[in-house]
Amino acid sequence: MANCPYCKKPVHIDAARSEAPESRRVKKEVFGWLKKEIMYSCPHCDAVLGFGSYFGGFLTGRPK
């Protein structure tokens, strides 16, 4: 289990497969049509934990 570097509370990275309560799952916001931009944030303090991008999102349907 990981901890938020800002508020030090426990968080679970993989929300889709995690059996952790909703209050501990990292928030994931996805934007874009062809190139997906992803922002991950802490569920407790809403601090941004990281960014990601994925090219080809429309063609493959990922990430969701």
N, C-alpha and C positions, 0 to 999 in steps of 0.2 A: 504494500500500500504506500502511496506517495503522500507527501504533505505539501500544502500550498507554501511557497517561499515567502509570502507576504503575511498571512494570518496564522500560519503554522498548523492549520486544522487538516485532518485527513481527507483526501480526495481519491476517487477511483478514475483512472484514465479511460478505460474502455467501457463506456456506458451501455453499449449494446449487449455485451456479454457479461457484464457485472451483475452480481446478485446483491450489490450494496444498495442501501436505501437511496431514494431519489435525492435526498439532501446532500449526499456525498459525491454524486456524479458530476464530473466536469461538464460544463455547458459547452456545446458545440454549435456554432452558427455558420451556415454555409451560404455563400453568395455566388452568383454567376451562372452562366448557361453553358458555355463551352469550356471556359477555364474556371474551375471552382476555386474560390478563396475561402479558407476556413479559419475561424478564430476560436480559440479555446479559452475559457475563463473559469475562475474559481466559483463554485456554487455558494460559498459563504460570504466572500468579500467582493466579488465581481471583478477582481483584478485580472488583467489579461495574462494568461500563462504562455501563450504561444500562437504562432500563425502557421498555416500550411497552404499549399496550393496543389492542384491536380489538373492537368490538361487532359481533355477528352471526356469530361464529365457527362456531357450530353450523349455521347456515343456509347459509353459503358454503363451509365446510370450510377456511377460511384463518385464521390462518397454520398451517402444518404444522410 
